[in-house]
Amino acid sequence: MVSALLTVLTLSVIQLALALHIRNTILDAAAEGARFAALADNGLADGKQRTRDLIATAIGTDYARDVSARYESILGRPAATVTVRTPLPLIGLVGVESGLEVAGHASVETLGNQVP
């Protein structure tokens, strides 16, 4: 009976670690995509594609399906925001569709007085 309890506890900790790993990887990819979109030579489509590429390389293409990007104002400054909605893994890599949503932000570079 004790070994069953320890097995369940161990598997639960491993599943939590997997979910946190996926969340942190998705968050890092969204932030990198926002930084890429905020560069003076790039746009929102570039940031979305960069985010998709990073997620697909690190975790898999199933987690890179719902990526959106937009320009907005944060604290009065123009910023690029990349948002990723992805499955939240509950049992292995299977989980709730669109159960995890993260966003990355970056201040937009401008050349002179140009604002997107």
Salt bridges, closest charged atoms under 4 A:
GLU32 OE1 - ARG35 NH2 3.27
GLU32 OE2 - ARG50 NH2 3.63
ASP66 OD1 - ARG85 NH1 3.92
GLU72 OE1 - ARG70 NH2 3.24
GLU72 OE2 - HIS105 ND1 3.69
GLU97 OE2 - ARG65 NH1 3.81
GLU101 OE1 - ARG85 NE 3.35
